[in-house]
Amino acid sequence: MKGAGFALLLMLGSGLAAAQGAVPAEPAGKALFKSRCGMCHQTIGMAVGLLARRPGDTSKGFLEDRNDLSATFVRTAVRTGIINMPRMARGEITDAELAAIADYLAKGRP
């Protein structure tokens, strides 16, 4: 019973923090995307400039703004490389990290 009371107190405390305007944590995939991919795929990175030149690209080269990426495509592009993007080995980005990034960019598309 003592453990259940503590769990309830923890849940209530979490709700109180949210109600008081606590900022929720950033999704793991987004944080990993920023740290592992952001140097090329955010702000003025090389990939942003190259992708933005593609005809019909309404995302202006920003992968996070695209709605046509699948998690499978992202994983494949990262592991095998694609056009100007070199492949990234497991020593650079683990399978778990890549899965989180792919899920984040794919917005739920497998």
Order of alpha helices (4+ residues) and beta strands (2+ residues): alpha-alpha-alpha-alpha-alpha-alpha
